[in-house]
Amino acid sequence: MFDLRLFSIRESRHRIHNPLTDRQLADFGTALGLPAGACILDLACGSGELLSTWARDHRITGLGVDLNPDFIAVARARAEELGVSDALRFVEADAFGYVLDEPVDVAACVGATWIGGGVPGTLDLLSRSLKPGGMLLVGEPYWRTVPTTPEILAGCGVESAEDYLTLPDLLASFGAQGFDVVEMVCSTEESWDRYQAAQWLNMRRWIDTNPGHELHDEVRRLLATEPQQYAACTRAHFGWGVFALIAR
């Protein structure tokens, strides 16, 4: 399993742990037209920026679940900062298999579909906490350009081009699983840069202040290799989006 401490180091100053800008996240919340009082379950919520800003801007309520204690602490502080802590609750727990007793209006997993073993399993998991006619939000990478060499695949962190779909095929797969796609927001090169490149400064500052830490050499290795790898592979080949779905 990936060491949670590496996530905390790499994304220590991130409020959004995905390749979306603040504006994209805000515009997406507006586009969904959620009514005041709508309740959202956000599995693998990270630092809770979706819930906290949407609670401020749209008066939703919600529950965020994440396994990383550092991110949960940031999420609670962010909700307090924005004056929405009474509307939200953040729980440090494994999102895998997490189902609510009381169904919600929106169930989300924005960029962590491994909690359900992939997109189909995650949609099934989210649906188990959803009111009839409710909305699912799922974040998932897709191929902008399908890699054709083992080197590019390795640089993208995948074993096979079949691990992900192109955007048209991903959208078609939602329909095949019985969902209408009703909204989406997709990454841009700018939003990828803001997500990925910001990690390099986080890592460098951590390296400089933690010379004797057991993760020092690994973080140093990542910083030495990732900028070129990102430019050659992820930035060129990967897209990423959040998709709003309603069951047919």
C-alpha positions as a printed NumPy array, in Angstrom:
array([[  0.   ,   0.   ,   0.   ],
       [  1.212,   3.528,  -0.762],
       [  2.634,   5.178,   2.341],
       [  0.113,   7.777,   3.512],
       [  3.004,   9.881,   4.757],
       [  4.106,  10.454,   1.17 ],
       [  0.701,  11.897,   0.324],
       [  1.008,  14.2  ,   3.335],
       [  4.476,  15.34 ,   2.227],
       [  3.701,  15.763,  -1.465],
       [  0.36 ,  17.53 ,  -1.028],
       [  0.928,  19.306,   2.275],
       [ -0.163,  22.705,   0.904],
       [ -2.857,  21.425,  -1.456],
       [ -6.467,  22.232,  -0.728],
       [ -7.65 ,  20.233,  -3.76 ],
       [ -5.937,  16.862,  -4.126],
       [ -6.804,  16.521,  -7.8  ],
       [ -5.974,  18.41 , -11.016],
       [ -8.754,  20.995, -10.662],
       [ -8.353,  24.692,  -9.963],
       [-10.36 ,  26.545,  -7.334],
       [-12.402,  28.137, -10.118],
       [-13.196,  24.815, -11.779],
       [-14.384,  23.348,  -8.484],
       [-16.517,  26.414,  -7.776],
       [-18.016,  26.505, -11.267],
       [-18.831,  22.805, -11.103],
       [-20.672,  23.268,  -7.808],
       [-22.676,  26.104,  -9.332],
       [-23.469,  24.092, -12.458],
       [-24.98 ,  21.258, -10.424],
       [-27.625,  23.575,  -9.   ],
       [-27.749,  21.84 ,  -5.622],
       [-30.537,  23.1  ,  -3.364],
       [-29.741,  24.535,   0.044],
       [-29.708,  21.763,   2.621],
       [-28.695,  19.028,   0.167],
       [-26.542,  16.434,   1.919],
       [-23.314,  15.143,   0.331],
       [-21.245,  12.104,   1.256],
       [-17.65 ,  12.538,   0.025],
       [-15.584,   9.348,   0.235],
       [-11.799,   9.843,   0.199],
       [-12.51 ,  13.538,   0.72 ],
       [ -8.9  ,  14.627,   1.199],
       [ -8.74 ,  18.074,   2.781],
       [-12.487,  18.607,   2.37 ],
       [-12.328,  21.564,  -0.011],
       [-15.343,  20.425,  -2.039],
       [-17.551,  20.106,   1.022],
       [-16.301,  23.251,   2.768],
       [-16.533,  25.615,  -0.203],
       [-19.846,  24.217,  -1.398],
       [-21.251,  24.504,   2.134],
       [-20.184,  28.16 ,   2.128],
       [-21.414,  28.906,  -1.393],
       [-24.494,  26.677,  -1.672],
       [-25.42 ,  25.894,   1.947],
       [-25.122,  22.13 ,   1.542],
       [-24.44 ,  19.809,   4.453],
       [-22.218,  16.767,   4.367],
       [-19.896,  14.1  ,   5.648],
       [-16.304,  13.617,   4.482],
       [-14.423,  10.352,   5.015],
       [-10.677,   9.919,   4.547],
       [ -8.015,   7.56 ,   5.857],
       [ -5.305,  10.232,   6.089],
       [ -5.331,  11.908,   9.527],
       [ -3.342,  14.893,   8.245],
       [ -5.931,  15.642,   5.57 ],
       [ -8.84 ,  15.208,   7.979],
       [ -7.234,  17.694,  10.376],
       [ -6.882,  20.197,   7.514],
       [-10.495,  19.581,   6.458],
       [-11.807,  20.338,   9.939],
       [ -9.69 ,  23.48 ,  10.149],
       [-10.875,  24.605,   6.706],
       [-14.527,  24.138,   7.642],
       [-13.912,  26.204,  10.766],
       [-12.132,  28.898,   8.742],
       [-15.048,  29.192,   6.315],
       [-17.641,  29.172,   9.091],
       [-19.335,  25.957,   7.986],
       [-18.212,  23.485,  10.644],
       [-21.792,  23.188,  11.953],
       [-22.91 ,  21.901,   8.537],
       [-20.133,  19.361,   8.004],
       [-18.556,  16.375,   9.701],
       [-15.215,  14.795,   8.835],
       [-14.373,  11.235,   9.844],
       [-10.964,   9.564,   9.796],
       [-11.821,   6.136,   8.373],
       [-11.229,   3.83 ,   5.443],
       [-13.653,   4.761,   2.654],
       [-13.528,   1.19 ,   1.319],
       [-16.981,  -0.289,   1.919],
       [-18.237,   2.843,   3.705],
       [-22.049,   2.996,   3.525],
       [-24.38 ,   5.333,   5.418],
       [-27.499,   4.246,   7.273],
       [-29.317,   7.407,   6.153],
       [-29.11 ,   7.999,   2.373],
       [-27.88 ,  11.31 ,   0.976],
       [-28.719,  13.525,  -1.985],
       [-25.221,  13.324,  -3.499],
       [-22.572,  10.625,  -3.064],
       [-19.075,  11.453,  -4.298],
       [-15.693,   9.861,  -4.802],
       [-13.582,  12.424,  -6.588],
       [-10.403,  10.736,  -7.741],
       [-10.076,   7.632,  -5.586],
       [-11.981,   4.875,  -7.358],
       [ -9.612,   2.287,  -5.927],
       [-11.914,   2.303,  -2.874],
       [-14.345,   0.267,  -4.971],
       [-11.798,  -1.654,  -7.004],
       [-12.391,   0.603, -10.018],
       [-15.176,   2.738, -11.446],
       [-17.975,   0.101, -11.534],
       [-17.352,  -0.984,  -7.958],
       [-17.13 ,   2.601,  -6.761],
       [-20.405,   3.533,  -8.435],
       [-22.016,   0.539,  -6.749],
       [-20.569,   1.562,  -3.383],
       [-21.729,   5.162,  -3.724],
       [-25.193,   4.089,  -4.864],
       [-25.706,   2.215,  -1.616],
       [-25.667,   5.545,   0.279],
       [-27.786,   7.461,  -2.251],
       [-31.433,   8.473,  -2.168],
       [-33.563,   7.38 ,  -5.148],
       [-33.024,   9.923,  -7.91 ],
       [-29.878,  11.249,  -6.222],
       [-26.655,  12.199,  -7.947],
       [-23.251,  10.504,  -8.015],
       [-19.981,  12.376,  -8.522],
       [-16.994,  10.324,  -9.615],
       [-13.52 ,  11.531, -10.551],
       [-11.397,   9.419, -12.872],
       [ -8.413,   9.733, -15.238],
       [ -8.755,   9.041, -18.946],
       [ -6.415,   8.929, -21.907],
       [ -6.042,  12.108, -23.935],
       [ -3.515,  10.238, -26.06 ],
       [ -3.198,   6.491, -25.602],
       [  0.446,   5.509, -24.902],
       [  2.021,   3.138, -27.396],
       [  5.312,   2.238, -25.683],
       [  6.156,   0.487, -22.405],
       [  8.274,   3.489, -21.399],
       [  5.384,   5.936, -21.656],
       [  3.074,   3.533, -19.845],
       [  5.595,   3.198, -17.023],
       [  5.982,   6.969, -16.912],
       [  2.225,   7.289, -16.496],
       [  2.342,   4.759, -13.647],
       [  0.264,   2.099, -15.362],
       [  0.983,  -1.391, -16.634],
       [ -1.374,  -1.449, -19.607],
       [ -3.156,   1.056, -21.83 ],
       [ -6.311,  -0.886, -20.982],
       [ -6.119,   0.36 , -17.383],
       [ -7.923,   3.534, -18.497],
       [-10.329,   4.584, -21.25 ],
       [-10.451,   7.544, -23.581],
       [-12.959,  10.23 , -22.611],
       [-15.608,   9.122, -25.149],
       [-15.256,   5.514, -24.027],
       [-15.397,   6.499, -20.346],
       [-18.603,   8.443, -20.906],
       [-20.065,   5.514, -22.85 ],
       [-19.142,   3.177, -19.987],
       [-21.277,   5.182, -17.577],
       [-24.247,   4.696, -19.879],
       [-23.531,   0.98 , -20.114],
       [-23.68 ,   0.836, -16.315],
       [-27.131,   2.441, -16.305],
       [-26.304,   6.109, -15.652],
       [-26.946,   9.349, -17.502],
       [-24.014,  11.759, -17.539],
       [-25.56 ,  15.099, -16.55 ],
       [-22.477,  17.309, -15.972],
       [-18.698,  17.157, -16.019],
       [-15.589,  19.228, -15.457],
       [-12.244,  18.171, -16.927],
       [ -8.633,  19.025, -16.209],
       [ -6.596,  21.402, -18.329],
       [ -2.841,  21.611, -18.693],
       [ -2.964,  24.547, -16.275],
       [ -4.857,  22.595, -13.636],
       [ -2.526,  19.607, -14.063],
       [  0.462,  21.916, -13.583],
       [ -1.009,  23.489, -10.457],
       [ -1.693,  20.077,  -8.958],
       [  1.515,  18.31 ,  -9.971],
       [  4.167,  21.026,  -9.975],
       [  3.117,  22.321,  -6.564],
       [  4.118,  18.951,  -5.155],
       [  7.749,  19.51 ,  -6.139],
       [  8.141,  22.584,  -3.941],
       [  6.408,  20.751,  -1.097],
       [  8.881,  17.881,  -1.462],
       [ 11.937,  20.138,  -1.692],
       [ 10.997,  22.064,   1.44 ],
       [ 10.388,  18.802,   3.268],
       [ 13.748,  17.373,   2.116],
       [ 15.579,  20.456,   3.366],
       [ 14.012,  20.272,   6.83 ],
       [ 14.017,  16.483,   7.338],
       [ 17.521,  15.26 ,   6.408],
       [ 17.483,  12.257,   8.729],
       [ 13.954,  11.018,   8.083],
       [ 13.485,   7.444,   6.871],
       [ 11.588,   8.729,   3.814],
       [ 14.238,  11.308,   2.9  ],
       [ 15.938,   9.285,   0.162],
       [ 12.644,   8.247,  -1.415],
       [ 11.339,  11.801,  -1.525],
       [ 14.671,  12.947,  -2.953],
       [ 14.393,  10.268,  -5.668],
       [ 10.863,  11.34 ,  -6.552],
       [ 11.83 ,  14.99 ,  -6.818],
       [ 14.784,  14.142,  -9.061],
       [ 12.716,  12.142, -11.541],
       [  9.14 ,  13.416, -11.52 ],
       [  9.333,  16.799, -13.326],
       [ 10.692,  15.288, -16.553],
       [  8.469,  12.24 , -16.221],
       [  5.41 ,  14.428, -15.717],
       [  6.16 ,  16.572, -18.764],
       [  6.837,  13.582, -21.002],
       [  4.048,  11.32 , -19.802],
       [  1.262,  12.507, -17.494],
       [  0.875,  16.009, -18.959],
       [  0.899,  14.734, -22.513],
       [ -1.246,  11.643, -22.174],
       [ -3.576,  11.869, -19.174],
       [ -6.836,  13.715, -18.803],
       [ -8.899,  13.744, -15.645],
       [-12.478,  14.66 , -14.931],
       [-15.31 ,  14.69 , -12.426],
       [-18.574,  13.357, -13.801],
       [-22.066,  13.839, -12.409],
       [-24.312,  10.817, -12.932],
       [-27.969,   9.979, -12.274],
       [-29.315,   6.441, -12.543],
       [-31.75 ,   5.776, -15.364]])
